[in-house]
């Protein structure tokens, strides 16, 4: 049975943020709000929690997971990019984008796309996420909360609790946070491409 925290979207309660990050550190799988809907999250190094997310979403090993990061300095630990890409990132983060980078050796292999060795990176503009990341001190391994055979993410935290309460450790109710997906941009050192047009303006990357 999952716990259920109602966290204020503008002034997240520090006590609940600490409890939520303890759940992540201890191997829990959580649902939390971002600037583009609700996502599943777990500790970056926890294989068991990652496998639980795969089971919830019925994902194969070719799925590109996303590291939700606090800032650009944290991204540089996990992704390979040059000064030109850094300037683009600085101008467009935080925001509704997922960037696909070549991964550094710091990324656990089980998180990578098995052939392309890439990793998705996000810096959401959401105060609850930022508070979680500040308290956790490292990225959250994440995947959009889209159930098997569905095309749209789940939006209502009460529905999420009712549907998945036996598969999750925590649902964070952060209010309505939209349903339009992120814009996904491939950010190789020598090639950029818009893989999905979503909430973020992609014109600067074309």
matplotlib code that plots the C-alpha trace (Angstrom):
import matplotlib.pyplot as plt

x = [0.0, 1.6, 1.8, 0.1, 1.7, -0.1, 2.8, 2.3, 3.3, 4.7, 6.0, 6.9, 6.8, 10.3, 9.2, 7.4, 10.3, 12.7, 10.3, 10.0, 13.7, 14.2, 11.8, 13.8, 17.1, 15.6, 14.7, 11.2, 9.3, 7.5, 5.1, 5.9, 4.8, 6.9, 6.2, 4.9, 2.7, 3.4, 6.4, 7.7, 11.0, 13.5, 17.2, 19.7, 21.6, 18.8, 18.3, 15.3, 13.4, 14.2, 12.9, 9.7, 9.2, 9.8, 7.1, 4.6, 5.1, 6.0, 9.2, 11.9, 15.6, 15.6, 13.6, 15.6, 15.2, 15.7, 17.8, 16.0, 18.7, 18.9, 21.1, 23.7, 26.6, 24.9, 24.1, 27.8, 28.6, 26.3, 26.2, 28.8, 28.4, 30.5, 30.3, 27.8, 25.3, 26.0, 24.8, 21.6, 21.0, 21.6, 19.0, 16.3, 16.6, 14.7, 11.9, 9.7, 12.5, 14.1, 17.6, 19.1, 22.9, 25.8, 26.3, 29.5, 30.9, 29.1, 25.7, 24.9, 24.8, 21.4, 20.0, 21.5, 19.9, 21.8, 22.9, 23.2, 24.7, 22.5, 20.7, 17.8, 18.3, 15.7, 15.7, 12.0, 10.6, 8.7, 9.4, 8.5, 11.0, 13.7, 13.1, 13.4, 16.6, 18.1, 17.4, 18.5, 21.8, 21.7, 19.4, 16.2, 15.9, 12.6, 10.0, 6.7, 3.7, 2.1, 0.5, 0.6, -1.7, -2.2, -0.9, -1.5, 0.0, -2.0, -2.9, -5.0, -2.9, -6.0, -6.6, -2.9, -3.1, -6.2, -4.7, -1.1, -1.2, 0.1, 3.0, 4.3, 5.8, 4.6, 2.3, 3.0, 0.0, 1.3, -1.9, -2.5, 0.7, -0.4, -0.5, 1.5, 4.7, 8.2, 9.9, 12.6, 15.8, 18.8, 21.9, 24.8, 28.1, 27.8, 24.1, 20.9, 17.4, 13.9, 12.6, 9.2, 7.6, 5.9, 5.5, 8.9, 9.7, 12.1, 12.8, 16.2, 17.4, 16.5]
y = [0.0, 3.3, 6.4, 9.6, 13.0, 16.3, 18.7, 22.4, 23.2, 26.6, 26.1, 22.3, 21.2, 20.4, 17.5, 15.7, 16.3, 14.7, 11.7, 11.4, 11.4, 8.8, 6.5, 7.0, 6.3, 3.1, 1.6, 3.0, 3.7, 7.0, 9.1, 12.8, 15.9, 17.6, 20.5, 18.0, 15.7, 13.0, 10.6, 7.5, 7.8, 5.9, 6.0, 6.1, 3.1, 0.8, -2.1, -3.6, -0.3, 0.2, -3.3, -2.4, 0.6, -1.6, -3.9, -1.1, 0.2, -3.1, -1.7, -3.6, -3.0, -0.6, 2.1, 5.3, 6.2, 9.8, 11.3, 14.2, 16.6, 19.7, 21.9, 22.0, 21.1, 17.9, 17.2, 17.4, 14.4, 12.1, 13.6, 14.5, 18.0, 21.0, 24.7, 25.2, 22.7, 24.1, 27.5, 26.1, 24.1, 27.2, 29.1, 26.4, 25.0, 24.5, 23.7, 21.2, 19.4, 16.0, 16.0, 12.8, 12.8, 10.4, 9.1, 9.3, 6.4, 7.7, 6.5, 2.9, 0.7, -0.6, 2.9, 3.3, 2.5, -0.8, 0.1, 3.9, 4.3, 7.4, 8.8, 11.2, 14.3, 16.6, 19.7, 20.3, 23.7, 22.5, 23.5, 20.1, 18.4, 21.0, 20.5, 16.7, 17.0, 19.5, 17.1, 14.0, 15.4, 13.4, 12.8, 10.9, 8.0, 8.7, 7.6, 9.2, 7.7, 6.2, 2.8, -0.1, 0.3, 4.0, 7.0, 9.7, 10.0, 9.6, 13.1, 12.7, 11.6, 10.0, 7.9, 7.0, 5.9, 3.8, 2.1, 1.6, 1.7, -1.9, -1.3, 2.0, 3.2, 6.8, 9.1, 12.8, 15.0, 18.2, 19.4, 19.7, 19.8, 19.4, 16.5, 17.7, 15.7, 17.2, 18.1, 15.5, 16.7, 14.6, 16.5, 14.7, 16.6, 16.6, 16.2, 17.7, 16.5, 17.0, 13.5, 14.7, 18.1, 18.7, 21.5, 23.1, 25.5, 23.6, 26.4, 27.2, 23.6, 23.4]
z = [0.0, -1.1, 1.1, -0.2, 0.4, -0.5, -1.1, -1.8, -5.4, -4.5, -0.9, -0.6, 3.1, 4.1, 6.4, 3.6, 1.1, 3.6, 4.0, 0.2, -0.4, 2.4, 0.5, -2.7, -0.9, 0.7, -2.7, -3.1, -6.3, -6.2, -8.4, -8.4, -10.4, -13.0, -15.4, -17.9, -15.9, -13.3, -13.5, -11.9, -10.1, -8.1, -6.9, -9.8, -8.4, -7.5, -9.9, -8.1, -8.1, -11.8, -12.6, -10.8, -13.0, -16.1, -14.8, -14.2, -17.7, -19.3, -20.8, -22.6, -22.4, -25.3, -23.4, -22.9, -19.2, -18.1, -15.3, -13.7, -12.6, -10.5, -12.7, -15.5, -13.3, -12.4, -16.1, -17.0, -14.8, -16.8, -20.4, -23.0, -24.5, -25.7, -25.1, -28.0, -26.5, -23.0, -24.1, -25.6, -22.4, -20.2, -22.2, -22.1, -18.6, -16.4, -18.8, -20.6, -22.5, -22.5, -24.0, -25.4, -24.9, -25.3, -21.8, -19.7, -17.8, -14.6, -15.9, -14.8, -17.9, -17.1, -17.7, -21.2, -24.5, -25.2, -28.7, -28.8, -25.3, -24.7, -21.7, -21.4, -19.2, -17.7, -15.6, -14.8, -13.8, -10.8, -7.2, -5.7, -8.0, -7.2, -3.5, -3.9, -5.9, -3.4, -0.5, -2.4, -3.7, -6.9, -9.9, -9.9, -12.4, -14.1, -16.6, -17.7, -16.0, -19.1, -18.5, -21.0, -24.0, -23.1, -25.1, -22.5, -19.0, -15.9, -14.5, -11.3, -8.2, -6.6, -9.7, -9.6, -6.0, -6.7, -9.7, -8.6, -4.8, -4.5, -6.9, -5.5, -2.2, -2.5, -4.6, -4.3, -5.0, -6.3, -8.0, -11.7, -13.7, -17.3, -19.7, -22.7, -23.0, -23.1, -26.3, -26.9, -28.6, -29.6, -28.6, -30.1, -30.3, -34.2, -34.7, -33.4, -34.1, -32.8, -31.9, -30.5, -30.5, -27.1, -24.7, -25.2, -28.1, -30.4, -32.8, -31.4, -32.0, -35.7]

ax = plt.figure().add_subplot(projection="3d")
ax.plot(x, y, z, "-o")
ax.set_aspect("equal")
plt.show()
